Amino acid sequence: MSIDINQFECPRCGSGVRPADLQCHRCGEMLNRTQYLKGNKASDRYNLKTVSNQGYEASKFASNDLLENETKLEKLREQLDAKERLLKSKEKEIDDIYNQMEEDATSLEETIEELDQREQSLRQLQAELIPPEPTSIREMETLAAEDYVIQRLMPMIASRLNAQLHMGREPGGFEVIATHNPKLDSLLGGGIPIGHVILVSGAPGTMKSTFCYHILAKAAADGKQCLYMSLEQRASSLARQMNKMGMDVSDNIMLSDMVDLRREDSEGNWRRVIMDHITKVHETPGFSMLVLDSLEAFKAISGFEYTRQDVRALFDHLSGMGVTSLLISETSVDTRGIGEEDDIYLADGVIELRMRQTSPSAMQRWMRCLKMRGNRNDTRYQSFHYEKGELILSVPIAPSF
């Protein structure tokens, strides 16, 4: 029995199809061949359409799966690209580390070469300094005898050196006046040498007068007679100032000012008057320490220009009296002009006081011992302040440059 081809149609678009077709030539719908071969009944056509719809749904699901797979694949590609970028950055870090290691290795090689050269130089120096070993019995006996003599002499040399160190100088030299402040004595190299002329230099407000009076007060407590000569401040005003600082006016400290000098002056020769007054007081009742406040005032009222020889004559006169003198200078070390350095060069010791700003709203007072002949003084700065009449020294809290 023959089959009429026109009685078969595509269930999707209605176009006619052949029994052997697996796909519609018009819309591309997938067909089921088995259904075509059963006949052209309405039920057969219905089954064909049903099966075709199932194929369409399967194709549709396959397309969705393909899209999902493509999305997953795209995500995997992105992850792969991210890992590739991370890998490249790690490779760059490794390259940088490798290059740094090469530079370090080169530097290490250069350092090793330099150390080798230094070692060779030290060996050569050692060969030059160390004498050769004795080669004969006579040389060995000579060296042994020298070692024996040195061993016998060492205790005697050590005892003499210790005695000289405790004295501060060789016999016939000078002793020191202790300030009884361990930090200040260490700063000065043990204390103030007796008979020295010490320049206490600093700008206004650095407490030069208080510092010098403090030294006198400590010496007076040891029974020494002292004279404080003020050429610009009344003695009564100075005494009140020291009392406010917590330092009492001792009976061993004599205060003198220009009022006393004017009573003795008849011709207005202030230089002669001041020196005669110092000499007279030194003779009766006598004193061993002197503070002259200030050196600039003394030069000004003398009425003539001081030369280097004049300054030396003044210092020699004070040293010749055997007194230890503290001369207050109103000029700081850093601001001295040409010709004003004579005081520093000729003085036996220089103590510098200064103000130092440690913050926009805070100031500190610093001191240092610039020089002290005969002593191993410490030239580093120390900050200082007074508390209940005592001088407190501490390490500065700001850089000292």
C-alpha positions, 0 to 999 in steps of 0.5 A: 500500500502506497503512502501519500506524502502530502498527508504528512506535515511538520507539526511546527510550521505545517509544511509538508514532509516526506516519510524519510525526512528526519528534519523539516526542510523549512523550519528545521524541526526534528521529526521522528521517522517511525511515526511517518511509517504508521499511516496518515491517520489523525492519531498518527499525525497527532503522535508525530506532532507530540514526538516532535514537540518532545524533541523541541523541548529536548533541544531547548534544554540542551541549549540551556545547558550549553549556555550554562556551560559557556557561563561556567567556562567564562568564569573559569577563564576569568579565574585563570586570568586572575591566577595568571596575573597573580603568578606574573606578580609573584614572578616579578617579586622573585626577580626583584628578590633575586636581583637584590640578592645579587647586589647583596652578594656583590657588596658582600664580596667587596666587604670581604675583599676590604676586610682581607686588605685590612687584615693584611695591613694589621698583620704587617703592622703587628709584624712591625710593632711586635719584636721578633722572638729571641733566637739565642739564650742570651737574648732570652735571659735579657728579656726575662730580666727586663720582665722581672724589673718591670713586674717589680716596678709596676706596683710602685708606679701604680701607687704614685699614679694613684696618689697624683690622680687623687691630688689632681696635680703633681706635688707643688701644684694646686688642689680643687674646691669641691662643689659637693655636687657630684654631677657638677664636680664631674662636669668640672673634672673634680672641682674648681682648681684653687687659684684659677680665674674662671670665666662664667659666660652667658646671656642675660637670664641664664642665672650666672649670678645665682650659679656663682653665689651657689659655688660661694655658698658651698665653699662658705659651708666648708669654712672658706671666706668669700667675697661677692663684688657686684658692680651693677646690683645692690648687695641688699637686692642680691641677698634678697634674690638669693634668699628667694632661691633658697640660699641663705647669706652666710657669715662667711660671704661678704657682699660688696657693691658700688655704694661701698666703692663710691665712699672710697673714691676721691678721683673717679679712677674706678679701676684703681678703686676696685682693685684697691678695695679687693686687695684691702678686703683680701688683707683684712679680714681675708677671703679665698674665693671672689666673684666679680659681677660683672667683667663687662661692667668692670671694663666699662667703668674703668674708663679706657679700652682694655687690651689683651695685655690689660686683661692678662694683667687683671687675671695675673693680679687675681691669681697672684693674690692666691684667690679663686676667682669667678668672673661673670661675663654677660657675653655668650661664647657664640656671640663674641666679636673680634677682640672679645675672645681674649677673656676666653683664651686667657682664663684658666677655665670657662663655664658656659650657661645658655638658654635652649628652646626645647619646644615652641612653649618651653625653654631649658637652661644648659651649662657646660665646662668649655675648658678647665686647665689641669682637670679632665673636664666634661665638655658635654651640655647638662640642663640645670635648674634650682630646687630649694637652693640646690643645683639640679643637673640632668641630661638635656631632653633636646639635641645639643647641636 
